[in-house]
Amino acid sequence: CATNQFALFPEKLECEVENIFHEATTFFPSQVFDLCPHALIRLLPNVVEICSVGGNTDNVTACVSGAMDQKHHHYELALSIVPIQFHAISLSLFASLVSPFGGFLASAIKRAYGIKDFDSLIPGHGGLMDRFDCQLIMALGTWVHYNTFVKTTTVSVAKMLYMYKLLGDDERRQ
């Protein structure tokens, strides 16, 4: 619930929670488990072995230990997770693995132009600007992540007409 009202004693907000904060069940792709040894997979918590009954691949169920008519089909892992946790994990991985390379990028730019630091941007503050090279990469990564995965897009009539006008004559006829 976004609000711009200031109150000395604010009241409780009543609004609908965004979808990104609702818990969802996500199934981990079973193909990933094909790459790992079966003994290692059985040690992982919440992993269920799915078997085909009587050799029929249309009839699959969770394996029962000792059942003779069941044959291994695949593994499943169902995670109950709030989508914002996926976003937080992806952004933190980006921040720790990719963002430090912003320093290399800034050094390459400085080396290409033959300058020692970025003091020409703000004279006398070259050392301060050199500290933000990782932040620039992180800001770009966050912007791309938000616009790609989080932001909900809306389509208006004006936008549809604009997109229609961009089409060629052959595309309009289709």
Salt bridges, closest charged atoms under 4 A:
GLU49 OE2 - ARG42 NH2 3.63
GLU49 OE2 - HIS72 ND1 2.94
GLU76 OE2 - HIS74 NE2 3.28
ASP130 OD1 - LYS110 NZ 3.37
ASP170 OD1 - ARG173 NH1 3.29
